[in-house]
């Protein structure tokens, strides 16, 4: 078996297992703690992370890990798993059934595999570098909508929106008048996966972390879309902002995001701040 096929087989199974665990515990009354003013973490974030890391480490002992809940472990190989065990913790904590498990494999600085699993709909999104993007095994492609005015977009807001003027509210206000509609689902990994399969035409967000976007960014690229930073440059995991689209509405979205504004506005001085 090709080594990447083994990575894919094990990775998908482990991500699914973590998702099943989360689904089984949705609605349980537990004490959530705060990492920030509105940034929640639950025992189930840690439980799902333990499933993912322990299973993957047993299967691939030379691999490193970067995961949301405080894990950064270097392996002896050039491969590492970038993991968000529960993307949509606030939704989950309120028993709102929109959340996902996200995991990506990076080797030699290049994303080669990505998985985003929605356990409530039993939808497994998978991307393989150079081989395409898939939903439950069927190939997916981005939408063909070419007009921003006819586009359904998605976004989210940073956890420091109460204290920082770089909070996405200005961008949101401008897109409301330019797009057909905007959705704020609460899981960036799902938003990106929905761009990949054509449910959304575009997505933008600020201040995301590598584990929020690694799998989803690969998904969009492999589905024929375009992923950049807010200035239109090639996207990197450490970028302060992300724009992911079907490619057709990308120029219009960048135009909206880069409108210069007065200092103190709700996105700073400009789209790239």
C-alpha positions in Angstrom: 0.0 0.0 0.0 1.2 3.5 -0.9 2.3 5.3 2.3 0.0 8.2 1.7 -2.9 5.8 1.3 -2.1 4.5 4.7 -1.9 8.0 6.1 -5.3 8.7 4.5 -6.9 5.4 5.7 -5.8 5.9 9.3 -6.4 9.6 9.4 -10.0 9.3 8.2 -10.8 6.5 10.6 -9.4 8.5 13.6 -11.2 11.7 12.7 -14.4 9.8 12.3 -13.9 8.2 15.7 -13.4 11.6 17.4 -16.5 12.9 15.7 -18.6 10.0 16.9 -17.4 10.6 20.4 -18.5 14.3 20.2 -21.9 13.4 18.7 -22.5 10.9 21.6 -21.7 13.6 24.1 -23.6 16.5 22.6 -26.1 18.0 25.1 -24.4 16.6 28.2 -24.3 19.2 30.9 -20.6 19.9 31.8 -18.7 23.0 33.0 -17.1 24.8 30.1 -14.1 27.0 31.0 -12.9 30.2 29.3 -9.7 30.7 27.4 -10.7 34.3 26.7 -13.7 36.6 27.2 -15.9 34.5 24.9 -13.5 31.6 24.0 -14.8 28.4 25.5 -13.2 25.0 26.0 -15.0 21.9 27.2 -13.8 18.5 28.5 -14.9 17.1 25.2 -12.3 19.3 23.3 -9.7 17.5 25.3 -11.4 14.1 25.0 -11.5 14.3 21.2 -7.9 15.5 21.1 -6.8 12.6 23.1 -8.5 10.2 20.7 -6.9 11.9 17.7 -3.3 12.2 19.1 -3.1 8.8 20.8 -4.4 6.9 17.7 -2.3 8.8 15.2 0.9 8.7 17.4 0.4 4.9 17.8 0.1 4.5 14.0 2.8 7.0 13.0 5.3 7.3 15.9 7.7 9.6 14.0 5.1 12.2 13.3 4.8 15.5 15.2 1.6 17.3 16.3 0.2 20.8 16.5 -3.2 20.9 18.1 -5.5 23.6 19.5 -5.6 22.5 23.1 -2.0 23.3 24.0 -0.1 20.6 22.1 3.0 21.3 20.0 5.2 18.2 19.7 8.0 17.8 17.2 8.5 14.4 15.6 11.6 12.7 14.3 10.2 12.9 10.7 9.2 16.0 8.6 5.5 15.2 9.0 3.1 16.7 11.5 -0.6 16.5 12.1 -2.4 19.8 12.6 -5.5 19.2 14.6 -8.6 21.0 15.8 -10.5 18.4 17.8 -13.7 20.4 18.1 -14.1 23.3 15.7 -17.2 25.0 16.9 -16.9 24.6 20.7 -19.3 27.4 21.5 -22.0 25.7 19.3 -21.2 22.4 21.0 -21.4 23.9 24.5 -24.8 25.2 23.8 -25.9 21.9 22.1 -26.2 23.7 18.8 -25.4 20.8 16.4 -23.0 22.6 14.0 -19.4 21.6 14.7 -16.6 19.5 13.2 -13.4 17.6 13.7 -10.5 18.8 11.6 -7.1 17.3 10.9 -4.4 17.9 8.3 -1.1 16.3 7.6 1.8 18.5 6.7 5.0 17.0 5.3 8.2 19.0 4.6 6.1 22.2 5.0 3.5 21.1 2.5 -0.1 20.1 3.3 -0.7 16.7 1.8 -3.9 15.5 3.5 -6.9 17.1 5.1 -10.0 15.8 6.8 -13.1 17.7 8.1 -15.8 15.6 9.6 -19.3 16.7 10.5 -20.6 14.0 12.8 -24.2 15.3 12.9 -24.6 14.9 9.2 -22.1 12.1 8.8 -20.3 14.1 6.2 -16.6 13.3 5.7 -14.7 15.9 3.6 -11.3 14.7 2.5 -8.6 16.4 0.4 -5.4 14.9 -1.0 -2.7 17.1 -2.5 -2.8 16.7 -6.3 -5.7 14.2 -6.1 -8.7 16.3 -5.4 -11.3 16.9 -2.8 -14.1 14.5 -1.8 -17.3 14.4 0.2 -18.1 10.9 1.5 -15.9 9.5 -1.3 -17.4 11.5 -4.2 -15.4 14.2 -5.9 -16.5 17.8 -5.2 -15.8 21.1 -7.0 -16.3 24.7 -6.1 -19.3 26.7 -7.4 -19.6 28.4 -10.7 -21.1 31.7 -9.4 -19.2 34.6 -10.9 -21.1 37.6 -9.5 -20.5 38.6 -5.9 -24.0 40.0 -5.8 -25.3 36.5 -6.3 -22.9 34.8 -3.9 -23.5 33.2 -0.5 -20.6 34.0 1.7 -19.4 32.8 5.1 -17.3 34.4 7.9 -16.7 34.5 11.6 -15.5 36.8 14.3 -12.3 36.8 16.4 -12.5 36.0 20.1 -11.0 39.4 21.0 -13.8 41.3 19.2 -14.8 43.0 22.5 -11.3 44.5 23.0 -9.8 44.9 19.5 -10.9 47.2 16.7 -9.7 44.6 14.2 -12.8 42.6 14.7 -14.3 42.0 11.2 -17.4 44.1 11.8 -16.4 46.6 9.1 -15.9 43.9 6.5 -19.2 42.3 7.5 -21.0 45.6 7.1 -19.6 46.1 3.6 -20.2 42.6 2.4 -23.8 42.7 3.6 -24.5 45.2 0.9 -22.4 43.5 -1.8 -23.2 39.7 -1.4 -26.6 38.0 -1.8 -26.3 36.8 1.8 -23.7 36.0 4.6 -23.8 33.1 7.0 -21.9 32.8 10.3 -22.0 29.1 11.2 -19.3 28.9 13.9 -16.9 26.4 12.4 -14.3 27.7 10.0 -13.3 24.2 8.9 -16.9 23.5 7.8 -17.2 26.9 6.1 -14.1 26.1 4.0 -15.4 22.6 3.2 -18.7 24.2 2.1 -16.7 26.5 -0.3 -15.0 23.4 -1.6 -18.3 21.6 -2.4 -20.0 24.7 -3.8 -22.5 25.4 -0.9 -20.7 28.7 -0.2 -19.1 30.8 -2.9 -16.6 32.5 -0.7 -15.3 32.7 2.9 -13.1 35.2 4.7 -12.0 35.5 8.3 -9.4 37.2 10.5 -7.0 35.9 13.2 -7.5 32.2 12.6 -4.9 29.7 13.8 -3.3 26.9 11.7 -5.5 24.2 13.1 -8.6 26.2 12.1 -7.7 26.4 8.4 -5.1 23.7 7.5 -7.5 21.0 6.3 -10.1 23.4 4.9 -7.6 25.4 2.9 -6.3 22.3 1.2 -9.9 21.3 0.6 -10.7 24.5 -1.3 -7.5 24.4 -3.4 -8.0 20.7 -4.4 -11.7 21.5 -5.3 -10.5 24.1 -7.8 -10.9 27.1 -5.7 -8.5 29.9 -4.7 -7.1 30.6 -1.2 -5.1 33.7 -0.4 -4.4 36.1 2.5 -6.5 39.3 2.7 -4.1 41.1 0.3 -4.3 38.4 -2.4 -0.9 36.8 -1.7 -0.6 33.0 -1.5 -2.0 31.8 1.7 0.2 30.6 4.5 -0.9 28.9 7.8 0.5 31.8 9.8 -1.3 34.5 7.8 -3.5 36.9 9.8 -6.4 36.5 7.5 -7.8 34.1 4.9 -9.9 34.5 1.8 -11.1 31.3 0.1 -13.4 31.3 -2.9 -14.5 29.6 -6.0 -11.9 31.8 -7.7 -14.5 33.6 -9.7 -15.6 36.1 -7.0 -12.1 36.4 -5.5 -11.2 39.7 -7.1 -14.4 41.3 -5.9 -14.0 40.0 -2.4 -10.4 41.3 -2.2 -11.7 44.7 -3.4 -14.2 44.8 -0.6 -11.7 43.6 2.0 -9.1 46.2 1.0 -11.2 49.3 1.1 -9.1 51.9 3.0 -10.9 53.3 6.0 -10.2 55.8 8.7 -8.1 54.8 11.7 -10.2 53.4 14.5 -12.6 51.6 12.2 -13.8 48.1 13.1 -11.1 46.5 10.9 -8.2 48.8 11.7 -6.8 51.1 9.1 -7.4 48.8 6.1 -8.1 45.3 5.0 -4.6 44.1 5.6 -4.2 45.4 9.1 
